[in-house]
């Protein structure tokens, strides 16, 4: 008996074609989420702003990973938050959820059985419950005080089952909550730096005032100071510059360049006569990265920091930026 010829396997699609399809599918889901954003979004933000405790997030599987990321984003932007694993919650970690908290539970189907104990705990102790789910008729949705419904958008995988579009929409919804809360709390650049002190991001958020030299460390002379004394001050402080100050206000700056330009008869002059009267300065609340950019563009190694009224506040050297990890 002759065997039937084998059907040739279908050639796989090019990877770039698959990638474009995934990105387009998930992008379409995000657009739908924006267009169909739940009316409950505003009340959820209001509720979360009012709680004295933390925002508790939970979910199982991929939803759990998304919940953990949302908790981290909330915590780093001014809204205390914590992820609680639903399996661990059933074995003692329910004690992490208090009456002062609010819970956000994530389940695409709304029927994740591992969330049952957290739901019951929230109902028993009056913990506000927010549901993020695709199924508005699910058990989770019916038990929630607030409901954020995900559009019934197709998943981006070939079989339409792997969490892809749904998890992307949930993650973006969490970002939307975090940004809305941080703006409502007035969470600013300085607040952000307080929660991100380490690494490159923390360094880039440092202000000049956080690293500048102050007080007795500053090379300061009066306008009438003889240049002999001025050179001693510049040498003693080691920054290669001197600030000419009158009544606390910066009147000028003496640099190595000023010394070279005034070599003829230098020792017979005063600091005020040698100084550049319109020096480049910066404010103490400016970012250190901004100060570094100024120093690089002007080919200088130090900047004096002055207040808006011209009062001398400090000095930042290019080495301070390097030590802080900005460069």
N, C-alpha and C positions, 0 to 999 in steps of 0.2 A: 504494500500500500504506500502510495507516494505521500510524503508529508506536505502539508500546506505551507506555502512560502511564508516566512516571517514578515510581519508588517514592519517596515523600517521605523526606528525610533525617531520621534520628532526632534529636530535640532533645537537645543536650548536657545532662548533669546539672548541677545548680547546683554552683558551686565549693565552697560550704560542705559540701555532701553528700559531694563527692569528698574533701575534706580530712578529714572525720570518718572516712570509710572507710579512708584511708591511715593515720591515727593509730591507729585500732582494730586494723588488720591488723598494724602494726608493734608495737603494745603486746602483742598476742597472741603475737608472736614472742619478745618479751623475756620474757614469762611462761614460755613453753616453755623458753627458754634457762636461766632460773633453776631450773625444775623438773628439767631434764635435764642440769644442769651436769656436765661430764666429771669422772670420778673422778681424772683426771690433773691437775686444777687445783692441788691441794695440792702434789704433787710438782714442778709447774712453778714455783710460788712458792719452794719450798725450793731448787730448782736455780738460779734467778735470784739468790737471796740469796747463794749460795755462790760465784758467779763473780767473779774479780778484775777483769774487764774490763767491757765495756758490753753492753747488750742491743741487738742489731742487728735492725731490722725491715725487711721488704721485701714488696712486692706489686706487681702490675701493674694499671694502670687505676684503677678506683674503689677496689680493695683497696689500691692504693699510697697513695692519698690518706688512707685510714683508717690505714694503717700509719704514715704520717708524723705524723698527729695522736697516735696512741698513743705514738710515740717522744717527742714533745714533752711529753706528759703525764707519762710516766715520768721524763724528765730533770728536769722542774720539781718533782717530788715525791721526789727523793732517789735515783733509780735511773738512773745514767748510760746514755743511750740515743742511738741514731743511726739515721736512715733511710738505706738504701742502695737506689738505684733499680736494679732488676734488669738493665735495658738497659745502664746505665753500668757495672754490676758486670762484665759480660762484656767490657768494654773497659778494664779496669785497676782498677776500684774494688773488685774482690775483695780487694785489698790492705788495704782498710779493715776486713776481718773477720779477727780474729786468734784464736789458740788460747785466749786468755783470755776471749773473748767467748762469748755465746750468741745464737742467731738465732731469731727468730720470723717464719715465713713465712706469708703470708695468701693463700689462693686458695679461692674458693667451690667450684670444681669439683675442686681438687686436681691439676689437669692443666695448669696454666699453663706453657707451654713456656719462657717467659722466665726462670722460676725455676730451670731445670735446672742452670745453671752454679753458682748459689749452693748448691744442694743438693749437687752434686758436690764443691764446695770444702769445705763443712762436713763431709762424710763423709771426705774425704781428710785433713783436718787435725784431726779429732776435735772439731769445734766442736759443742756441744750444740744440737740442732735441735728447735724446737717448731713444730708445724703447727696452724694454725687453718683448718679446712675443713669443708664440709658432707658431703664424701664420704669416709667412713672407709676405703674400699677403694681410694682413689686412690694414684697414685705418690707424691705428697707425704706422705700419711698413712703409707704403708709405709716411707718413708725416715726418718721423724721418730723422735726419742727419746721425745717426749711429744706427745700428740694431744689437742687441744681441739676437739671436734666441735660444729658448729652444727646446731641442729634443721633438719629439712627443711621449713621454714615457707614459705608462699607469699609471693612478692614482692607489694608493694602497688600496683604499676602495673597499668594496664588490660590489658596483654598478658602480664603475669606474667613478664617477662624483665629489665626494667631493675633493676639492683641497688638495692634500697630496704630491704626488711626484712632482707636478709642483711647489708648494710653497717651498718645500725643495730645489729643483734645483735653484729657484730664490734667496733664502736666501744664498746658497753657492756661487752663482755668485756674489752677493753683497759682500760677504766676500773676494772673489778673487779680486774684484775691490779695496776694502779697503786696502788689503795687498800690492797689486801692487803699489798703490798710496803712502802708508806710506814708502815703500822701496825707491821709486823714490824721495821722499821728504827728505830722510835721517832721518826719524822719529825714534829716539832711545829710550832707556830705560828712560833717564832723561825727554825727551819730554812726554813720556807716563805717568810718575809720575806727571808731571805738570797738566795733565788733569784728574788724578785720585788721588787726595790728600786724600780722605776720605776712611774710612773703612780698612779692613784687607789688601786689595790689595795695597792701598796707603802706608800703614805701611811697607809692605814687600818690597816696592820699595825705601824706604828711604835709603840714604847713611849715612855712619859714619859721614862725614863732616857736615851733616844737623843737627846733634844732639850733636856733641862732645863739650867738654869744651875746652876753649882756653885761651891764654894770662895769665892774673894774677890769673885765677882760677886754673892753673896747679901747682902741687907740684914739683918744680924744685930745684935741688941743684947742685953745682959743684962737680967734683970728689974729691977735697981736703976739702970739707965741713966736719967738725967734726960731728960724729954721734949724739951728743947732739942737735946740731942745726937741723940736718936732721929729728930727731924725732919730734921736734917742728913743722917743715914744714909739715910733714905727718899728724900730729894731727890737725893743723890749716886748712888744705885743705880738710880733711875728706874723702879721697878716699882709705886710707889704703895702699897707694903706694907712691913712690917718683921716679921721673925721674932724672937720673944723666946725666947732659948735659954739653958738652964742645963745645964752638963756635957754638952753635945752634944745634949740632948733638946729638942724643941720644946715650950715651955711655953705659948705663946700667939701670936697674930698681931694686929698693929695695921694697920688699914685706914683709908681716908678716913672711913668711917662711924664708926669708933671715935673719930677725932679730933673729928668734929662732935658726937658725943654727950657728949664730955668737954671742950667748949670752956671752960666755967666753971672757971677755975683750972688749965687744962691745963699751963702751963709749970711749975707747982709740983709736978707729979706725976711718978712714975716709969713706965717702960715697962710693968712688970709690973702696975701698977695700972690702966692704960688698956687693955691688951690683952684680946682675946676669948680666954678660956681653953680653949674647945672649938671650934677652927676646923675648917673643912672641909679635909681633906687627901687625898692619894692616894699610892699606892705607886709606886716607880720602875718596876716591871715591869708596871704597868697600861698598857693601850693608850692612845695619845694621843687617840684618838677618844672614849674614856671620859672622859678629863680635860676635853675640850671640852664634852661633854654635862653634866658636873658644873658647869662654869663658867657655861654657858648657863642651867641650871636654877636656880642660886643667884644669878644676876646678879652674878657677880664676874669679875674679869679675870685673876686669878693664883691658883695653887694651890701650896702647899708639898708637896713629896714627902718622905715619911718612911718609914723602915724599920719593920718590925713592932714593934721595941722602942721606937719613938718617936724614934729618932735622925734628926735633920734630914739629908736627903740632897741636896735641890736645890729648884728652883722652876721651874714651867712657866707661861708667860704665854700668854694667848689669841692673841697675835701669833705665838708659836712654832707653834701649831697652824695658823694661817692660812698662814704661810710654808711649812710642810711639805705643804700642799695637802689637809689633812684636811677643812676646812670646805667 
